[in-house]
Amino acid sequence: MDHMDHSSSIDSTADPHIEEFKKQMKIFGILLLLLITQCSTTVAVLDVTGSAIVYTGKTVVNTVDMLTPDIVNRK
C-alpha cells in the first residue's frame, strides 16, 4: 500500500487557478459580509424610526386627550 501525504500533492503554489479561486472567494466573502452588515444596519434604523413615529403618535393623542378629553373620549 502506498501511504502518500495528500497535503503535499495539493500544493496551492503549484496551481495558479487555485490561487485565483482563493482571491475570488476572499473578495466574495468580504462583499457578502458588507452586504449582510448593511442590511442589518438598515433594519435597525428602520426599527428605530418606526418606534419613534409610533411613540410620537401616542404622545400627540395623549396630549390632545389631556387638553380636550371630550373630543377623544366621546361617551
Backbone hydrogen bonds, N-H to C=O, Kabsch-Sander energy under -0.5 kcal/mol:
donor,donor_aa,acceptor,acceptor_aa,energy
3,H,1,M,-0.7
4,M,2,D,-1.1
6,H,4,M,-0.9
8,S,5,D,-0.7
9,S,5,D,-0.8
10,I,6,H,-1.1
11,D,9,S,-0.7
12,S,10,I,-0.6
14,A,11,D,-1.1
15,D,11,D,-0.7
18,I,15,D,-0.6
19,E,15,D,-1.3
20,E,16,P,-2.2
21,F,17,H,-2.3
22,K,18,I,-2.4
23,K,19,E,-2.1
24,Q,20,E,-2.3
25,M,21,F,-2.4
26,K,22,K,-2.1
27,I,23,K,-2.3
28,F,24,Q,-2.7
29,G,25,M,-2.5
30,I,26,K,-2.4
31,L,27,I,-2.5
32,L,28,F,-2.5
33,L,29,G,-2.3
34,L,30,I,-2.4
35,L,31,L,-2.4
36,I,32,L,-2.5
37,T,33,L,-2.4
38,Q,34,L,-2.2
39,C,35,L,-2.1
40,S,36,I,-2.1
41,T,37,T,-2.2
42,T,38,Q,-2.4
43,V,39,C,-2.4
44,A,40,S,-2.2
45,V,41,T,-2.4
46,L,42,T,-2.5
47,D,43,V,-2.3
48,V,44,A,-2.3
49,T,45,V,-2.5
50,G,46,L,-2.7
51,S,47,D,-2.4
52,A,48,V,-2.4
53,I,49,T,-2.2
54,V,50,G,-2.3
55,Y,51,S,-2.6
56,T,52,A,-2.1
57,G,53,I,-2.3
58,K,54,V,-2.4
59,T,55,Y,-2.3
60,V,56,T,-2.4
61,V,57,G,-2.4
62,N,58,K,-2.6
63,T,59,T,-2.5
64,V,60,V,-2.7
65,D,61,V,-2.6
66,M,62,N,-2.2
67,L,63,T,-2.4
68,T,64,V,-3.0
71,I,68,T,-1.5
72,V,68,T,-1.0
73,N,69,P,-2.1
74,R,72,V,-0.9
